[in-house]
Amino acid sequence: MTSPDTPAGLVPDSATLGAPSGGSPTIEPAPVRATWSTRAPEGPWCLDEWLPHLDAVAPGLRPPEGTQEPVEATGTRAAAPGWSLLLAARRGRLHAHRGEHREDAGTLLTFSGGWCAAVADGAGSATFSRLGSAIAAHAATHALRDALQHGHAPAASLEQALDVAARAANDAMRRFAQLAGVALRDLRTTLLLVVSHAGRIGSLQVGDGAIALLDRNDRVTLPHPGDSGDFSGEVTHFLPDDGAVERLLASRTVQANADVAGILVASDGVEDPWYPFARNAAPLLAQLRQGVHDANAATAGVTHAMRGPVLDAADPVHSLMEWLAFEKRGENDDRTLFVAWASSPSA
């Protein structure tokens, strides 16, 4: 058997079991650490014949003409009144070893009076979940921004705007499935959405991953318990399955943001290595602020190549992408992390 840290198709070298005839038992050497390879995806991120359908449901989502979807990592930074914002996604070691696309997606938007961000993690069993996660994150954030800023939807309140965003993500995925002729189950994804507007913070979640709100004393609140089943890695609801949008709507939370100093939105590729997230969200944010050192290395077994501060780095996007390359035995999934930190008491 290979260890949980061994990539498919690679078996560490070891001595032959047993003992020579008539001799003493051989001493089996320690297994050689598995070697992970990195391969470019073998197929396109989106089939050429589907690009018009992608444009129809999520205008502006596909990479500009002549470019390709970023393979290993991508990110963006932004600023809004009272807030600094950072988002990055990185392909996991397992997908890199197999030559597969990243299934995580993230979107960050700013607008008059606020900002919003989404993190989505496509289901590993869904053939085109990389498209589902990208469509869901894009559609939810753009609908939310438009509802709050431009009045393109009847959003008299943040609560109503979040409802508009939830339905927009589900509708866009279902429309794409119909246009492309694929089954809904082939697009399955989680979705975590957070918004700051007019002194309030709202959020929605379906599926696993975590949203954490930290106050100025680093006390952590998780507005959503996560949507997992009875077994590790099991998720009970995915968009755009029947009932998932209702689950998303039921998760809606809105609160004043006066006491919120930091926000983390993490796919399970980040949440799982830092489990339990309610306890480890503060040390994680401390690493991003201060760099990695003994006082904030709270998660056993996590090792970092990127040990310096991320948020104050000369290139925080690159630094966060490098930080996301941390290693922990058995944790090889894609990783997406959104970070918001307040620069003034009233954002």
C-alpha positions in Angstrom: 0.0 0.0 0.0 1.1 3.6 -0.6 0.8 6.2 2.1 -1.9 8.9 1.9 0.9 11.2 0.9 1.9 9.1 -2.1 0.7 10.2 -5.5 -1.2 7.8 -7.7 1.1 5.7 -9.8 4.2 6.2 -7.5 5.2 3.6 -5.0 8.1 4.4 -2.6 11.1 2.0 -2.8 11.4 -0.5 0.0 13.3 -3.7 0.9 11.9 -7.1 0.1 9.8 -8.4 3.1 10.9 -11.6 4.9 14.3 -13.1 5.6 16.9 -14.9 3.5 16.7 -18.7 3.7 18.3 -19.8 7.0 19.4 -16.3 7.8 18.4 -13.5 10.1 15.4 -11.3 9.1 16.4 -8.3 6.9 15.8 -4.9 8.3 13.4 -3.0 6.1 14.6 0.5 5.3 12.3 3.5 5.6 10.3 4.2 2.5 11.7 6.7 0.1 9.5 9.8 0.0 7.3 9.9 -3.0 8.2 12.2 -5.9 5.4 14.5 -7.1 5.5 15.6 -10.7 4.0 18.7 -12.2 2.3 18.4 -15.6 0.3 20.9 -17.6 -3.4 19.9 -18.1 -3.9 17.7 -21.1 -7.2 19.2 -22.2 -8.5 22.7 -22.6 -10.0 24.5 -19.6 -13.2 25.0 -21.6 -14.0 23.3 -24.9 -14.0 25.7 -27.8 -17.5 25.0 -28.8 -18.7 25.9 -25.3 -17.0 29.3 -25.1 -20.1 31.1 -26.6 -22.2 29.4 -23.9 -19.8 30.5 -21.2 -20.0 34.1 -22.5 -23.8 33.9 -22.4 -24.0 32.9 -18.8 -20.9 34.6 -17.3 -19.7 37.5 -19.6 -16.1 38.3 -19.1 -15.2 35.1 -17.3 -13.1 33.4 -20.0 -9.5 34.4 -20.4 -8.8 37.2 -22.9 -8.2 36.1 -26.5 -4.7 34.7 -27.0 -4.3 33.8 -23.3 -5.0 30.7 -21.3 -6.6 30.1 -17.9 -3.8 30.3 -15.3 -2.7 26.8 -14.5 -0.7 26.7 -11.3 -1.9 29.8 -9.4 -3.7 33.0 -9.8 -4.7 35.9 -7.6 -5.8 39.5 -7.3 -5.7 42.3 -4.8 -8.0 45.3 -4.2 -8.8 48.1 -1.8 -12.1 49.4 -0.6 -12.8 52.2 1.9 -11.4 50.8 5.2 -10.4 47.4 3.8 -7.5 45.7 2.1 -8.5 42.6 0.0 -6.5 39.7 -1.3 -7.5 36.5 -3.1 -5.4 33.6 -4.5 -6.0 30.1 -5.8 -3.4 27.4 -6.3 -3.6 24.0 -8.0 -3.1 21.1 -5.6 -0.3 18.6 -5.9 -2.6 15.8 -6.9 -4.1 17.7 -9.9 -0.6 18.9 -10.9 0.7 15.3 -10.7 -2.2 14.0 -12.8 -2.1 16.8 -15.3 -5.5 18.0 -14.4 -7.0 21.5 -14.1 -7.6 23.3 -10.9 -11.2 22.8 -9.7 -11.2 25.8 -7.3 -12.3 29.2 -8.4 -12.5 32.6 -6.7 -13.8 36.1 -7.7 -13.2 39.5 -6.0 -15.1 42.7 -6.9 -15.2 46.2 -5.5 -17.9 48.7 -6.0 -19.3 51.9 -4.6 -19.8 51.4 -0.9 -18.4 48.0 -0.6 -16.9 44.8 -1.9 -17.8 41.1 -2.4 -15.8 37.9 -2.8 -16.7 34.3 -3.6 -14.7 31.0 -3.3 -16.0 27.8 -5.0 -14.6 24.3 -5.0 -15.7 22.0 -7.8 -16.6 18.5 -6.8 -13.8 16.0 -7.6 -16.3 13.5 -9.0 -17.8 16.1 -11.5 -16.3 16.0 -14.9 -16.5 19.8 -15.6 -16.6 21.1 -12.0 -13.8 23.5 -12.9 -16.4 25.3 -15.1 -19.1 25.0 -12.5 -17.0 26.6 -9.8 -15.9 29.4 -12.0 -19.5 30.1 -13.2 -20.9 30.1 -9.7 -18.3 32.4 -8.3 -18.5 34.8 -11.2 -22.3 34.9 -11.4 -22.8 35.3 -7.7 -20.4 38.2 -7.2 -21.5 40.1 -10.4 -25.2 39.7 -9.5 -24.5 40.9 -6.0 -22.5 43.9 -7.1 -25.1 44.9 -9.7 -28.0 44.5 -7.2 -26.2 46.8 -4.7 -24.6 49.3 -7.0 -26.7 49.6 -10.1 -30.1 48.5 -9.1 -30.3 45.9 -11.8 -32.3 43.7 -9.4 -34.9 44.6 -6.8 -32.5 44.7 -3.9 -33.8 47.1 -1.2 -31.6 45.4 1.4 -28.4 43.4 1.7 -30.5 40.4 2.5 -32.3 40.7 -0.7 -29.1 41.2 -2.7 -27.7 38.0 -1.2 -30.8 36.2 -2.3 -30.4 37.6 -5.8 -26.8 36.4 -5.9 -27.7 32.9 -4.8 -30.3 32.4 -7.4 -28.1 34.0 -10.1 -25.3 31.4 -9.4 -27.7 28.5 -9.6 -29.5 29.9 -12.7 -26.2 30.5 -14.6 -25.0 27.0 -13.9 -28.3 25.4 -15.0 -28.4 27.5 -18.2 -24.9 26.6 -19.1 -25.7 22.9 -18.6 -28.6 23.2 -20.9 -26.7 25.1 -23.6 -23.7 22.8 -23.5 -25.8 19.6 -23.2 -24.1 18.4 -20.0 -25.7 16.9 -16.9 -26.1 19.1 -13.9 -24.0 16.7 -11.8 -21.0 17.3 -14.1 -20.8 20.9 -12.9 -21.2 20.4 -9.1 -19.5 22.9 -6.8 -19.6 24.4 -3.4 -20.0 28.2 -3.0 -19.0 30.6 -0.2 -19.9 34.2 -0.6 -19.1 37.2 1.6 -20.0 40.9 1.1 -19.3 44.2 2.9 -21.7 47.1 2.2 -22.9 50.1 4.1 -21.5 49.0 7.5 -22.8 45.5 7.3 -21.3 42.1 6.4 -23.3 39.3 4.8 -22.5 35.8 3.8 -23.9 32.6 2.2 -22.5 29.1 2.0 -23.4 25.7 0.5 -20.9 22.8 0.8 -17.7 22.6 2.8 -14.9 25.2 3.3 -15.1 27.9 5.9 -15.9 31.6 6.4 -14.2 33.1 9.5 -14.8 36.6 11.0 -12.1 37.8 13.4 -12.5 40.7 15.8 -9.7 43.0 16.9 -8.9 40.6 19.8 -8.6 37.7 17.3 -11.8 36.1 18.6 -13.2 34.0 15.7 -16.8 33.5 14.6 -17.8 31.0 12.0 -21.2 32.1 10.6 -21.7 28.8 8.9 -21.0 25.3 10.3 -20.1 23.9 6.9 -22.1 21.5 4.9 -20.4 18.1 5.3 -21.8 14.6 5.7 -21.0 11.9 8.2 -17.6 11.0 6.7 -14.4 13.0 6.0 -14.5 14.7 2.7 -18.2 14.1 2.2 -20.4 17.0 1.1 -24.1 16.8 1.3 -25.1 19.6 -1.0 -23.6 21.0 -4.2 -24.9 23.6 -6.7 -26.7 23.2 -9.0 -28.4 20.1 -7.6 -32.1 20.2 -6.6 -32.4 21.8 -3.2 -29.0 23.4 -3.1 -30.1 26.9 -3.9 -32.6 26.6 -1.0 -29.8 25.5 1.2 -27.8 28.5 0.1 -30.6 30.9 0.8 -31.3 29.4 4.2 -27.6 30.0 5.2 -27.8 33.8 4.8 -26.3 35.8 7.6 -26.0 39.6 7.9 -24.4 41.5 10.8 -22.9 44.9 11.6 -19.2 45.0 10.8 -18.0 47.4 13.5 -16.2 44.7 15.4 -14.8 42.8 12.5 -11.1 43.3 11.8 -10.4 40.3 9.5 -12.2 37.9 7.3 -11.0 34.6 5.8 -12.9 32.6 3.2 -11.2 29.2 2.5 -11.9 26.2 0.3 -11.5 22.9 2.1 -8.0 22.6 0.7 -7.1 25.3 3.2 -9.7 24.5 5.9 -8.8 20.8 6.3 -5.0 21.3 7.0 -6.0 24.0 9.5 -8.7 22.0 11.2 -10.4 23.0 13.5 -10.7 26.3 11.7 -12.4 28.1 14.6 -9.2 27.6 16.6 -6.7 28.0 13.9 -8.1 30.9 11.8 -6.3 33.4 14.1 -2.9 31.8 13.9 -3.4 31.5 10.1 -4.1 35.2 9.8 -1.1 35.9 12.1 1.1 34.0 9.8 -0.1 36.1 6.9 0.5 39.3 8.8 3.8 38.5 10.6 5.3 35.6 8.8 5.7 32.0 10.0 7.2 31.5 13.4 6.8 29.2 16.4 4.1 31.3 18.1 1.6 31.1 15.2 2.5 27.7 13.8 -0.5 26.2 15.5 -1.2 23.4 13.1 1.0 20.3 13.5 2.5 18.9 10.4 2.3 22.0 8.3 5.5 23.1 6.7 6.1 26.3 4.7 8.6 27.3 2.1 7.1 30.8 2.2 7.8 32.0 5.7 7.8 35.8 5.4 4.8 38.2 5.9 2.3 38.0 3.1 -0.1 41.0 3.6 2.7 43.6 3.7 4.9 42.0 1.1 6.0 43.9 -1.9 3.9 41.6 -4.1 1.2 40.2 -1.8 -0.6 38.3 -4.5 2.6 36.3 -5.4 3.4 35.9 -1.7 -0.1 34.4 -0.9 0.2 32.1 -3.9 3.5 30.9 -2.5 2.1 30.6 1.0 -0.6 28.3 -0.4 2.1 25.9 -1.4 2.5 24.8 2.2 2.7 21.0 2.8 0.9 18.7 5.1 0.9 14.9 4.9 -2.2 13.7 3.0 -3.4 17.3 2.1 -3.0 17.7 -1.7 -6.2 19.4 -2.8 -6.5 22.7 -4.6 -6.4 25.7 -2.3 -8.2 29.0 -2.5 -8.1 31.7 0.2 -9.7 35.2 0.4 -8.4 37.6 3.0 -9.9 40.9 4.1 -8.4 43.0 6.8 -9.8 46.3 8.1 -7.6 49.4 8.1 -9.9 51.5 10.2 -12.5 50.8 13.0 -15.4 51.6 10.8 -15.2 50.0 7.3 
